[in-house]
Amino acid sequence: MITILDYKIGNVRSVEKAVDRAIQESGLRQQVTLSADPDLILSSDGVILPGVGAFGACITNLTTAGLAPIVHRVVEEDIPLLGICVGMQMLFEESEEMGNWKGLGLLPGRVRKFPDTLRIPQIGWNQLHIRRPDDPLLAGVADGAYAYFVHSYYCDPAEPEDILATTDYGFEYASMVRRGRIWGAQFHPEKSQQVGIRILRNFVALGAG
């Protein structure tokens, strides 16, 4: 079972549909569900933390729903965790979006705003420059593959070894991260066509393995 955390932020049905497609293409005997049930989450083979909109609203909703400590338990119990877009940003210690917000603190580093000299937000297709090609989440994903981005803030990891891939938007920033069984993607796999489906297939396989 792959569980997408349901904490009332935007429409995450597109993520659910993309994961379901990834499962069908993989041929694995998995299911995907959208849930806020701690018992179901902690019995999952993999957990996805989506994020849409502002960091403050997302972390507030996650905390209010009682799911912030559940995410920490997911990590403690070594269940694969994938943060998407603001979901990846929440993995870090804090964000400067519209003030200072504390994140989940699972990865050291800070979420920063793109320089005002750039067109903000970054919207559209951009490349993934893979730093760790042997990572199982990137199996079958070519260096330079395109993914779809929509964001005004970026993650600045404190530990360079946590960076899985970078993207150039005026400068190189971390567009994918990994620490242990925690992964993050700043882009939207569900909007990134075959590249995104491939990454989701790889994530499903992590849980099945």
C-alpha positions in Angstrom: 0.0 0.0 0.0 1.3 3.5 -1.0 -0.4 6.2 1.1 -0.6 9.8 0.1 -1.1 12.0 3.2 -4.4 13.7 3.2 -4.1 17.0 5.2 -6.5 19.1 3.2 -4.2 21.0 0.9 -5.3 21.6 -2.6 -6.3 18.9 -5.1 -3.9 15.9 -4.7 -6.1 13.6 -6.8 -3.7 14.1 -9.7 -0.9 12.6 -7.5 -3.1 9.7 -6.6 -3.9 9.0 -10.3 -0.3 9.3 -11.3 0.8 6.8 -8.6 -2.0 4.4 -9.6 -0.8 4.6 -13.2 2.8 3.9 -12.0 1.5 0.9 -10.1 -0.3 -0.4 -13.2 2.7 0.1 -15.4 5.0 -1.6 -12.9 2.9 -4.7 -12.6 3.4 -4.7 -8.9 0.6 -5.8 -6.6 0.2 -2.5 -4.8 -2.6 -0.1 -4.1 -2.7 3.7 -3.6 -4.8 5.5 -1.0 -5.3 9.0 0.2 -5.5 9.0 4.0 -4.9 10.7 7.4 -5.4 7.5 9.4 -2.2 7.0 11.5 -2.6 3.3 11.6 -3.0 2.9 7.9 -0.1 5.3 7.2 2.3 3.4 9.5 1.3 0.1 7.9 2.1 1.4 4.4 4.9 0.2 2.1 5.6 3.8 1.1 4.3 7.3 2.1 4.0 10.4 -0.1 3.9 13.9 1.4 2.4 16.3 -1.2 2.4 20.0 -0.9 0.6 22.8 -2.8 0.6 26.5 -2.1 2.4 28.3 0.7 4.8 26.6 3.2 3.0 28.1 6.2 -0.4 26.9 5.2 1.0 23.4 4.5 2.9 23.0 7.7 0.0 24.4 9.7 -2.5 22.0 8.2 -0.1 19.1 8.6 0.4 19.9 12.3 -3.3 20.6 12.9 -4.2 17.2 11.4 -1.8 15.6 13.8 0.3 14.2 11.0 3.7 15.9 11.7 4.6 13.4 14.4 3.3 10.6 12.2 5.7 11.6 9.4 8.5 11.4 12.0 7.3 7.9 12.9 7.3 6.9 9.2 11.0 7.8 9.1 11.8 6.1 12.4 10.1 2.9 11.2 12.2 3.1 7.9 9.1 3.4 5.6 10.1 5.1 2.3 9.0 8.7 2.3 8.7 11.0 -0.7 8.0 14.7 -0.4 6.7 16.5 -3.5 7.1 20.2 -4.1 6.2 22.0 -0.8 6.2 18.4 0.6 9.9 18.3 -0.1 10.4 21.8 1.4 8.7 20.8 4.6 11.3 18.1 5.1 13.8 20.8 6.0 14.3 22.8 9.2 12.7 26.1 8.2 11.4 28.3 5.5 11.6 32.0 4.9 8.4 32.1 2.9 6.2 35.0 4.3 8.1 35.0 7.6 9.9 32.2 9.4 8.3 28.8 9.6 9.6 25.7 11.2 9.6 22.6 9.1 9.8 18.9 10.0 13.5 19.1 10.6 14.2 15.7 8.9 16.9 17.2 6.7 19.3 20.0 7.7 18.9 23.2 5.7 16.6 26.1 4.8 14.0 27.0 2.2 14.9 30.3 0.5 13.2 32.6 -2.1 14.6 32.8 -5.6 16.4 36.1 -6.2 14.2 39.0 -7.4 16.4 39.2 -10.5 14.7 35.9 -11.7 11.2 35.5 -13.1 9.2 34.2 -10.1 7.7 31.7 -9.9 9.6 29.3 -12.0 6.8 27.7 -14.1 7.4 25.0 -16.7 9.9 22.4 -17.8 13.5 22.3 -16.6 16.3 19.7 -16.5 17.4 17.4 -13.8 21.2 17.2 -13.4 21.7 14.0 -11.6 24.4 13.8 -8.9 23.8 10.3 -7.7 22.9 8.2 -10.7 23.0 4.9 -8.7 20.0 6.0 -6.5 17.1 3.6 -6.9 14.6 6.5 -7.3 16.4 7.6 -10.5 16.7 4.2 -12.1 16.0 4.6 -15.8 16.0 8.5 -15.6 18.6 10.1 -17.8 20.8 12.9 -16.8 19.3 16.1 -18.3 15.7 14.7 -18.3 13.0 17.3 -18.1 10.5 17.7 -15.2 7.7 20.2 -14.6 8.2 22.9 -11.9 6.0 25.5 -10.3 7.6 27.2 -7.3 9.0 30.5 -6.0 11.2 29.1 -3.2 14.0 26.5 -3.3 15.7 24.2 -0.8 19.2 25.0 0.3 20.5 21.8 2.0 23.1 22.2 4.7 24.7 18.9 3.7 25.8 18.6 0.1 25.6 14.8 0.2 21.8 15.1 0.6 21.5 16.4 -2.9 20.3 13.9 -5.4 19.8 16.2 -8.4 20.1 19.9 -9.2 18.3 22.2 -11.6 19.6 25.4 -13.2 17.4 28.5 -12.8 19.8 31.3 -12.8 22.0 29.1 -10.5 22.1 25.5 -9.5 19.8 24.5 -6.7 18.7 21.2 -5.2 15.7 19.8 -7.1 15.9 16.3 -5.6 17.2 15.2 -2.2 17.7 12.0 -0.3 18.8 11.1 3.2 18.3 7.4 4.2 14.8 6.4 3.3 13.7 10.0 2.8 13.4 11.4 -0.7 12.2 14.8 -2.0 11.3 16.1 -5.4 10.8 19.9 -5.9 9.1 19.3 -9.3 5.7 17.6 -9.8 6.1 14.0 -10.9 2.4 13.8 -11.6 2.8 16.5 -14.3 6.2 15.4 -15.6 4.9 12.8 -18.1 7.0 9.6 -18.5 9.9 10.9 -16.4 7.6 11.5 -13.5 5.8 8.2 -13.9 9.2 6.5 -14.0 10.2 8.1 -10.7 6.9 7.1 -9.1 7.3 3.6 -10.4 10.7 3.5 -8.8 9.2 4.7 -5.5 6.5 2.1 -5.6 9.2 -0.6 -6.2 11.1 0.6 -3.1 8.1 -0.2 -0.9 7.5 -3.5 -2.7 11.1 -4.5 -2.1 
